[in-house]
Amino acid sequence: MRVSTSDQADSGAGLEAQRETLAAAAEQRGWEIVDVVADEAESGGKSHENRPGLSAAIARLEAGEGDALAVAKLDRLSRSVKDLAELAERSQPKGKRKGWGLILLDIDVDTSSPSGEFMVNVMGSAAQWERRIISQRTKDALAVKRAQGVRLGRPSTLAPELVKRIACEHQDGASFSGIARMLTAEGVPTAYGGSKWWPATVRRVLLGQDAHACAAGSVSS
């Protein structure tokens, strides 16, 4: 079971509702419940490796302490189809005599059956295709923007005078690390109010700036 902070007031997604659904399914199908594990205030968008309850349950399944992992709803297991596909593959490892089943009650999928395994594989393939299509569209759109001379990246929220100073320091030979140490020592806040500058932070400030900004006395913001 899983419940995030935003789900606390949602009776349909609460822990008690999930518990009742699982108990009813176990009684109807003749399952023996080995244990009920809950991740509270955990995001379903995270990898399962970052959810201690789920990770512990999987470890016990792989140790042979159970035959299947059941969840009331798909989004209680994961909101990532990629993560779901990885879990399904892990539940039925190749070359081993027996794995464990992954049962999603709301969409009636059971990976211990051929049809359930096929369904999860289709979902995983569809997710991979979608990711590649989105990635290609993004690359194509960025290429068009660059060809049009559009400067990409987040606009600077630093004062133009500070950006100009950083550009001039770098033009005069100061390294990213040197500029970062100087700004930190002087107590100059970063764009987000931080107190420590990093070389990568300085580099990001300079990215997209005109190479002659310091000499010209102006910077892009």
C-alpha positions in Angstrom: 0.0 0.0 0.0 1.1 3.6 -0.5 -0.3 7.0 0.5 1.2 10.4 -0.1 0.6 13.5 1.8 -1.8 14.8 -0.8 -3.8 11.5 -0.5 -4.4 11.7 3.2 -7.9 13.2 2.8 -8.8 11.1 -0.2 -10.9 8.2 1.1 -10.5 6.4 -2.2 -6.8 6.3 -2.0 -6.3 6.1 1.7 -4.6 3.2 3.5 -7.8 1.8 5.0 -9.5 1.7 1.6 -6.6 -0.1 0.1 -6.4 -2.5 3.0 -10.1 -3.4 2.6 -9.7 -3.9 -1.2 -6.7 -6.2 -0.7 -8.5 -8.2 2.1 -11.6 -8.7 0.0 -9.5 -9.9 -3.0 -7.6 -12.3 -0.8 -10.8 -13.8 0.6 -12.4 -14.1 -2.8 -9.4 -15.7 -4.5 -8.3 -17.9 -1.5 -5.0 -16.1 -0.9 -3.1 -16.3 2.3 -1.8 -12.8 3.3 1.8 -13.1 4.4 2.1 -9.4 5.3 0.7 -5.9 4.5 3.3 -3.3 3.9 2.7 0.4 3.6 4.8 3.4 2.4 3.4 6.5 3.9 4.0 10.0 2.5 5.9 8.5 -0.4 5.6 9.7 -4.0 4.5 7.2 -6.6 6.6 9.0 -9.1 9.8 7.9 -7.4 11.7 4.8 -8.3 10.6 1.7 -6.2 14.2 1.7 -4.9 13.4 4.9 -3.0 10.4 3.3 -1.2 11.6 1.3 1.8 8.3 -0.6 2.3 8.1 -1.8 -1.3 11.8 -2.6 -1.4 11.5 -4.7 1.7 8.5 -6.5 0.3 10.3 -7.3 -2.9 13.4 -8.6 -1.0 11.1 -11.0 0.9 9.5 -12.2 -2.2 12.9 -12.9 -3.8 13.8 -14.8 -0.7 10.8 -17.0 -1.2 8.7 -15.7 1.6 5.7 -15.1 -0.7 4.3 -15.9 -4.1 3.0 -12.6 -5.3 2.8 -8.8 -4.6 -0.7 -7.4 -4.9 -1.7 -3.7 -5.0 -5.2 -2.3 -4.9 -4.4 0.3 -7.7 -1.7 0.7 -10.3 -0.8 4.2 -9.1 -0.2 2.8 -5.5 2.7 0.8 -7.0 4.1 3.3 -9.4 3.0 6.2 -11.7 6.0 5.4 -14.0 5.2 2.8 -16.7 9.0 2.3 -17.1 9.3 1.4 -13.4 6.3 -0.9 -13.6 7.8 -2.7 -16.6 11.1 -3.1 -14.7 9.3 -4.5 -11.7 7.4 -7.0 -13.9 10.6 -8.2 -15.5 12.2 -8.5 -12.1 9.3 -10.6 -10.8 9.8 -13.2 -13.6 13.6 -13.5 -14.0 14.8 -15.4 -17.0 16.7 -18.6 -16.4 15.0 -19.2 -13.0 12.5 -21.9 -12.3 10.1 -19.7 -10.3 9.7 -16.0 -9.8 6.8 -14.1 -8.1 3.6 -12.6 -9.4 2.8 -8.9 -9.7 -1.0 -8.4 -9.3 -2.7 -5.1 -10.0 -6.3 -5.4 -8.9 -7.8 -2.3 -10.5 -6.7 -3.3 -14.1 -6.8 -7.1 -13.4 -3.2 -7.8 -14.4 -1.3 -10.8 -13.0 2.2 -11.3 -14.3 2.2 -14.9 -13.2 -0.2 -15.5 -16.1 0.9 -15.3 -19.8 -1.8 -12.7 -20.6 -0.8 -10.5 -17.6 2.9 -10.7 -18.5 2.1 -9.8 -22.1 0.0 -6.8 -21.0 2.8 -5.3 -18.9 5.3 -5.8 -21.7 3.0 -3.9 -24.1 2.7 -1.1 -21.6 6.4 -0.9 -21.2 7.0 -0.9 -25.0 4.4 1.9 -25.4 6.1 3.9 -22.7 9.5 3.5 -24.3 8.1 4.6 -27.7 6.4 7.6 -26.1 9.7 8.7 -24.4 11.6 8.5 -27.7 9.0 10.4 -29.6 8.9 13.2 -27.0 12.7 13.3 -27.0 12.9 13.6 -30.8 10.3 16.3 -30.9 12.1 18.3 -28.2 15.4 18.0 -30.1 13.7 19.1 -33.4 12.0 22.1 -31.7 15.3 23.2 -30.1 17.1 22.9 -33.4 14.5 25.2 -35.0 14.9 27.7 -32.2 18.6 27.8 -32.5 18.4 28.2 -36.3 16.1 31.3 -35.6 18.7 32.8 -33.3 16.7 32.3 -30.2 18.8 32.1 -27.0 17.8 29.1 -25.0 17.9 28.5 -21.3 16.4 30.1 -18.2 16.7 34.0 -18.1 19.2 35.3 -15.5 17.5 36.6 -12.3 20.8 38.2 -11.2 21.4 41.9 -11.4 22.9 42.9 -14.7 25.8 44.5 -12.9 26.7 41.2 -11.2 26.5 39.3 -14.4 28.7 41.9 -16.1 31.2 41.6 -13.2 31.3 37.8 -13.5 31.8 38.1 -17.3 34.6 40.6 -16.8 36.4 38.5 -14.1 36.3 35.5 -16.4 37.5 37.5 -19.4 40.4 38.7 -17.3 41.4 35.1 -16.7 39.7 34.2 -13.5 38.5 30.5 -13.4 35.0 29.4 -12.5 36.3 28.1 -9.2 38.1 31.4 -8.4 35.0 33.5 -9.2 32.9 31.1 -7.1 35.2 31.4 -4.1 35.3 35.2 -4.4 31.5 35.6 -4.5 31.0 33.2 -1.7 33.6 35.0 0.5 31.9 38.4 -0.2 28.5 37.0 0.8 26.9 37.6 -2.6 23.7 35.6 -2.9 23.1 33.3 -5.8 20.1 33.7 -8.1 18.0 31.6 -5.7 19.2 33.2 -2.5 21.9 30.7 -1.7 25.0 31.6 0.2 27.5 29.4 -1.6 28.6 29.6 -5.2 29.9 26.7 -7.2 32.0 26.6 -10.4 29.0 25.1 -12.2 26.8 28.0 -11.0 29.3 30.5 -12.4 29.4 28.6 -15.7 25.6 28.7 -16.0 25.6 32.4 -15.5 28.1 32.9 -18.3 26.3 30.5 -20.7 24.4 32.4 -23.3 26.2 35.7 -22.6 27.7 37.6 -25.5 31.4 36.9 -25.7 32.0 40.7 -25.9 29.5 41.6 -23.2 32.2 42.8 -20.8 33.9 45.0 -23.3 30.6 46.3 -24.6 29.5 47.2 -21.1 26.3 45.2 -21.3 25.0 41.7 -20.8 22.0 39.7 -21.8 19.4 39.0 -19.1 
